[in-house]
Amino acid sequence: MNTTPENHSADHPASIRSDLINVVRGFCMGAADTVPGVSGGTVALIMGHYTRLIRAISRVDSTLVSLIKKGQWADAARHLDARFLAALGLGIGCGIVLLANAMHFLLDVYLPETFAVFLGLLAASLWVVVKSIDQWNLNRVLTLLAAAGFAVVISSLPTSSGEPSLPYLFMASSIAICAMILPGISGAFVLLVFGVYHPITGIIKDAAKLNFSSEGFLQLTVVALGCGFGLLAFSRLLRYLLEHRPSATLAGLTGLMLGSAFKLWPLQQATAATASLKPKFRVMETFSPSTWEGTSLTTLIVLAVAAAIFVVIAETLSQRLSERQQTSDGQAKKR
């Protein structure tokens, strides 16, 4: 068996600057993953590190295990692209811990405004992904439509409630983490569907306040194990698709994003009978613009447009930084 590590980091020279950029990328992913309806995978796709992330995750393999057994730690780190994953993981953790409480508040008090912002983010994200597909044909259109239909079905499932068992937490987190790395399918919403979103974010909120019980620690440990299992089981398939069928895969990812958009419709609020209940027990009612009596439609439109513009600007800046980095790397190699 070949255990020589591939130099996967050669195309991504390490520097303090790149580490800081990856921490910011991770923070944005973590923030997105706390929101039902928004995917951290979408953020990764927008910010240009999606393919590298999937490749790095999929390198937890027999080669890595062999290198570790031999004590070849530096080679193992290069094989795994560990510096990239560490910076990204730090950012994701900070984003989830710092924003879980804020997201609870926003979804509870300012749901229409919050959904308007994320609908704008998603709309611009669709543009970013679509323009990266080299050519459209019938198969890719059908792939997009099938993926969109799948996302609609998943997002339409009724949410459940109740106290989850540890095996149930493991199963839910295994599925949710797969959704979190897929643009368009919200891992947070999957947790909501399984009825574990509020328990898990509640534990994270308590941990951020250093109010950590042994039961909460055990639950988070089970969630972490479930996430690890889901990532390892799913990332290899996704890596294969991105390497061998990139345009068809991106068409499917676009469909997933498109199909989940309706879940972020801003004109919705809890029914009068459930408005006073905890968020996980509320029943949401949607409205058309003509019947909406909540937040000003103009305000919601402005928020959505501003969010979309932010994504376009961020994507443009990210592309320019990437081009400059490639030019700088090329000049360094010539020297």
C-alpha positions as CSV (number, residue, x, y, z in Angstrom):
1,M,0.0,0.0,0.0
2,N,1.3,3.4,-0.9
3,T,1.6,5.6,2.2
4,T,3.6,8.5,0.6
5,P,1.6,11.6,1.3
6,E,0.3,13.7,-1.5
7,N,1.5,17.3,-1.3
8,H,-2.1,18.6,-1.2
9,S,-1.0,22.0,0.3
10,A,1.3,22.9,-2.6
11,D,-1.4,24.8,-4.3
12,H,-2.2,26.7,-1.1
13,P,1.0,28.0,0.5
14,A,0.7,28.5,4.2
15,S,1.0,32.0,5.7
16,I,-0.4,33.9,8.7
17,R,-2.5,35.9,6.2
18,S,-4.1,32.8,4.7
19,D,-4.7,31.4,8.2
20,L,-6.6,34.5,9.2
21,I,-8.6,34.4,6.0
22,N,-9.5,30.8,6.7
23,V,-10.5,31.6,10.3
24,V,-12.9,34.3,8.9
25,R,-14.2,31.8,6.3
26,G,-14.9,29.4,9.1
27,F,-16.5,32.0,11.3
28,C,-18.9,32.8,8.4
29,M,-19.7,29.1,8.0
30,G,-20.3,28.6,11.7
31,A,-22.6,31.6,11.7
32,A,-24.6,30.3,8.8
33,D,-24.8,26.8,10.3
34,T,-26.7,28.2,13.3
35,V,-29.5,29.4,11.1
36,P,-32.3,27.0,9.9
37,G,-32.6,27.5,6.2
38,V,-29.0,28.6,5.6
39,S,-26.1,26.2,4.8
40,G,-22.5,26.6,5.8
41,G,-21.7,24.8,2.5
42,T,-23.2,27.7,0.6
43,V,-20.9,30.0,2.4
44,A,-17.9,27.8,1.6
45,L,-18.9,27.8,-2.0
46,I,-19.3,31.5,-2.1
47,M,-15.9,32.2,-0.4
48,G,-14.0,29.8,-2.7
49,H,-12.8,27.1,-0.4
50,Y,-15.6,24.5,-0.8
51,T,-13.6,22.0,-3.0
52,R,-10.5,22.2,-0.8
53,L,-12.7,21.6,2.3
54,I,-14.2,18.4,0.8
55,R,-10.9,17.1,-0.3
56,A,-9.3,17.7,3.1
57,I,-12.1,16.0,4.9
58,S,-12.0,13.0,2.6
59,R,-8.2,12.5,3.4
60,V,-9.0,10.9,6.7
61,D,-8.1,7.5,5.2
62,S,-5.7,4.5,5.5
63,T,-2.8,6.6,4.3
64,L,-3.3,9.1,7.1
65,V,-3.6,6.2,9.7
66,S,-0.4,4.6,8.3
67,L,1.6,7.9,8.6
68,I,0.4,8.4,12.1
69,K,1.3,4.9,13.1
70,K,4.8,5.5,11.8
71,G,5.1,8.7,13.7
72,Q,5.4,10.7,10.5
73,W,3.4,13.6,11.9
74,A,4.6,16.3,9.5
75,D,3.7,14.2,6.5
76,A,0.4,13.3,8.0
77,A,-0.4,17.0,8.6
78,R,0.4,17.8,4.9
79,H,-1.6,14.9,3.7
80,L,-4.6,16.1,5.7
81,D,-4.1,19.8,5.0
82,A,-4.3,20.1,8.7
83,R,-3.3,23.8,9.0
84,F,-6.2,24.7,6.7
85,L,-8.7,22.5,8.6
86,A,-7.4,23.8,12.0
87,A,-7.9,27.5,11.0
88,L,-11.3,26.8,9.5
89,G,-12.4,24.7,12.5
90,L,-11.4,27.5,14.9
91,G,-13.5,29.9,12.9
92,I,-16.5,27.6,12.7
93,G,-16.4,26.9,16.4
94,C,-16.2,30.6,17.2
95,G,-19.0,31.4,14.8
96,I,-21.3,28.8,16.3
97,V,-20.5,29.6,20.0
98,L,-20.7,33.4,19.6
99,L,-23.7,33.6,17.4
100,A,-25.9,30.8,18.7
101,N,-27.4,33.1,21.3
102,A,-27.8,36.0,18.9
103,M,-29.5,33.8,16.3
104,H,-32.0,32.5,18.9
105,F,-32.9,36.1,19.6
106,L,-33.1,37.2,15.9
107,L,-35.3,34.2,14.9
108,D,-37.5,34.8,18.0
109,V,-37.9,38.6,17.7
110,Y,-36.9,39.6,14.2
111,L,-37.8,36.5,12.1
112,P,-39.1,38.3,8.9
113,E,-36.1,40.7,8.9
114,T,-33.6,37.8,9.5
115,F,-35.2,35.6,6.8
116,A,-35.2,38.6,4.3
117,V,-31.4,38.9,4.8
118,F,-30.8,35.3,4.3
119,L,-33.1,35.1,1.3
120,G,-30.9,37.8,-0.3
121,L,-27.8,35.9,0.6
122,L,-29.2,32.8,-1.0
123,A,-30.3,34.5,-4.1
124,A,-26.9,36.0,-4.7
125,S,-25.3,32.6,-3.9
126,L,-27.3,31.0,-6.7
127,W,-25.7,33.5,-9.1
128,V,-22.2,32.7,-7.8
129,V,-22.7,29.0,-8.3
130,V,-24.5,29.1,-11.7
131,K,-21.8,31.2,-13.3
132,S,-19.2,28.6,-12.3
133,I,-20.9,25.9,-14.4
134,D,-19.2,25.8,-17.8
135,Q,-22.1,24.6,-19.9
136,W,-25.8,23.8,-19.5
137,N,-27.4,20.8,-21.2
138,L,-30.6,18.7,-20.6
139,N,-29.0,16.4,-18.1
140,R,-27.8,19.2,-16.0
141,V,-31.1,20.9,-16.1
142,L,-32.8,17.7,-15.0
143,T,-30.3,17.3,-12.3
144,L,-31.0,20.8,-11.0
145,L,-34.8,20.2,-11.0
146,A,-34.5,16.8,-9.3
147,A,-32.2,18.3,-6.6
148,A,-34.6,21.3,-6.2
149,G,-37.5,18.9,-5.7
150,F,-35.6,16.9,-3.1
151,A,-34.8,20.1,-1.2
152,V,-38.4,21.1,-1.2
153,V,-39.5,17.7,0.2
154,I,-36.9,17.8,2.9
155,S,-37.6,21.4,3.9
156,S,-41.4,20.6,4.0
157,L,-41.1,17.8,6.5
158,P,-42.9,18.6,9.8
159,T,-40.6,19.3,12.7
160,S,-40.7,17.0,15.8
161,S,-40.3,17.8,19.4
162,G,-39.4,16.1,22.7
163,E,-36.2,15.2,24.6
164,P,-33.8,13.3,22.3
165,S,-32.0,10.1,23.4
166,L,-28.3,9.8,22.8
167,P,-28.6,7.3,19.8
168,Y,-31.2,9.7,18.3
169,L,-28.8,12.6,18.8
170,F,-26.0,10.6,17.0
171,M,-28.3,9.8,14.1
172,A,-29.6,13.4,13.7
173,S,-26.1,14.9,13.9
174,S,-24.7,12.4,11.3
175,I,-27.4,13.5,8.8
176,A,-27.2,17.2,9.7
177,I,-23.5,17.4,9.2
178,C,-23.9,16.0,5.7
179,A,-26.4,18.7,5.0
180,M,-24.2,21.4,6.5
181,I,-21.5,20.8,3.9
182,L,-24.0,20.7,1.0
183,P,-24.9,24.2,-0.3
184,G,-28.7,24.7,-0.1
185,I,-29.5,22.1,2.5
186,S,-29.5,23.6,5.9
187,G,-27.9,21.4,8.6
188,A,-29.6,23.6,11.2
189,F,-33.0,22.9,9.6
190,V,-32.3,19.2,9.6
191,L,-31.7,19.5,13.3
192,L,-35.0,21.4,13.6
193,V,-36.8,18.7,11.7
194,F,-35.4,16.0,14.0
195,G,-36.4,18.2,17.0
196,V,-32.8,18.7,18.3
197,Y,-32.0,22.2,17.1
198,H,-33.0,24.0,20.2
199,P,-31.6,21.4,22.7
200,I,-28.2,21.5,20.9
201,T,-28.0,25.2,20.5
202,G,-29.2,25.6,24.1
203,I,-26.3,23.4,25.3
204,I,-23.9,25.5,23.2
205,K,-25.3,28.7,24.7
206,D,-24.8,27.3,28.2
207,A,-21.2,26.2,27.4
208,A,-20.4,29.8,26.1
209,K,-21.5,31.0,29.5
210,L,-19.4,28.4,31.3
211,N,-22.6,26.8,32.6
212,F,-21.7,23.2,31.5
213,S,-23.3,20.2,33.0
214,S,-22.1,16.6,32.7
215,E,-25.2,15.7,30.8
216,G,-24.7,18.5,28.4
217,F,-21.1,17.5,27.9
218,L,-22.1,14.0,27.1
219,Q,-24.7,15.1,24.6
220,L,-22.2,17.4,22.9
221,T,-19.7,14.5,22.7
222,V,-22.3,12.3,21.1
223,V,-23.2,15.1,18.6
224,A,-19.5,15.5,17.8
225,L,-19.1,11.8,17.2
226,G,-22.1,11.8,15.0
227,C,-20.8,14.7,13.0
228,G,-17.4,13.0,12.5
229,F,-19.1,9.8,11.3
230,G,-21.3,11.7,8.9
231,L,-18.4,13.7,7.4
232,L,-16.2,10.7,6.9
233,A,-19.0,8.6,5.3
234,F,-20.2,11.4,2.9
235,S,-17.1,13.5,2.0
236,R,-15.5,10.8,-0.2
237,L,-18.6,10.5,-2.4
238,L,-18.8,14.3,-2.7
239,R,-15.1,14.6,-3.5
240,Y,-15.4,12.0,-6.3
241,L,-18.4,13.8,-7.8
242,L,-16.6,17.2,-7.7
243,E,-13.5,15.8,-9.3
244,H,-15.2,13.6,-12.0
245,R,-18.5,15.4,-12.6
246,P,-17.9,19.0,-11.5
247,S,-20.5,20.7,-13.6
248,A,-23.3,18.1,-13.0
249,T,-22.5,18.2,-9.3
250,L,-22.7,22.0,-9.2
251,A,-26.0,21.9,-11.1
252,G,-27.3,19.6,-8.4
253,L,-26.0,21.8,-5.6
254,T,-27.7,24.8,-7.3
255,G,-30.9,22.8,-7.3
256,L,-30.6,22.1,-3.6
257,M,-30.1,25.9,-2.9
258,L,-33.0,26.8,-5.1
259,G,-35.3,24.2,-3.6
260,S,-34.6,25.4,-0.1
261,A,-35.3,29.1,-0.9
262,F,-39.0,28.9,-0.1
263,K,-38.2,28.0,3.5
264,L,-36.8,31.4,3.9
265,W,-39.9,33.3,2.8
266,P,-39.8,36.4,5.1
267,L,-43.6,36.9,5.2
268,Q,-44.4,34.4,7.9
269,Q,-45.1,34.5,11.6
270,A,-46.4,32.2,14.4
271,T,-50.1,31.6,14.6
272,A,-51.9,33.4,17.4
273,A,-52.4,30.1,19.3
274,T,-48.7,29.2,19.3
275,A,-47.0,32.7,19.3
276,S,-46.4,32.5,23.1
277,L,-44.8,29.1,23.0
278,K,-41.1,28.2,22.8
279,P,-39.8,28.4,19.2
280,K,-39.7,24.7,18.7
281,F,-43.4,24.4,19.4
282,R,-44.6,27.3,17.2
283,V,-46.6,26.7,14.1
284,M,-45.7,29.2,11.3
285,E,-48.2,30.8,8.9
286,T,-47.1,32.3,5.6
287,F,-48.6,35.3,4.0
288,S,-48.7,36.9,0.5
289,P,-47.5,40.5,0.1
290,S,-51.1,41.7,-0.2
291,T,-52.1,40.2,3.2
292,W,-49.0,40.9,5.1
293,E,-49.4,43.2,8.1
294,G,-46.0,42.9,9.8
295,T,-42.7,44.6,9.1
296,S,-42.7,47.0,6.1
297,L,-42.3,45.3,2.8
298,T,-39.9,48.1,1.8
299,T,-37.7,47.3,4.8
300,L,-37.6,43.6,4.0
301,I,-36.8,44.2,0.3
302,V,-34.0,46.6,1.2
303,L,-32.5,44.1,3.6
304,A,-32.6,41.3,1.0
305,V,-31.1,43.5,-1.7
306,A,-28.3,44.7,0.7
307,A,-27.5,41.1,1.6
308,A,-27.3,40.1,-2.0
309,I,-25.0,43.0,-2.8
310,F,-22.8,42.0,0.1
311,V,-22.4,38.5,-1.4
312,V,-21.6,39.9,-4.8
313,I,-18.9,42.2,-3.4
314,A,-17.5,39.5,-1.1
315,E,-17.3,37.1,-4.0
316,T,-15.6,39.7,-6.3
317,L,-13.1,40.5,-3.6
318,S,-12.4,36.9,-2.9
319,Q,-11.8,36.2,-6.6
320,R,-9.4,39.1,-6.8
321,L,-7.5,38.0,-3.7
322,S,-7.2,34.5,-5.1
323,E,-5.9,35.9,-8.5
324,R,-3.3,38.0,-6.7
325,Q,-2.3,35.1,-4.5
326,Q,-1.8,32.9,-7.6
327,T,0.2,35.6,-9.3
328,S,2.4,36.1,-6.2
329,D,2.9,32.3,-5.9
330,G,3.9,32.1,-9.6
331,Q,6.4,34.8,-9.2
332,A,7.9,33.2,-6.1
333,K,8.3,29.9,-7.9
334,K,10.2,31.6,-10.7
335,R,12.6,33.0,-8.2
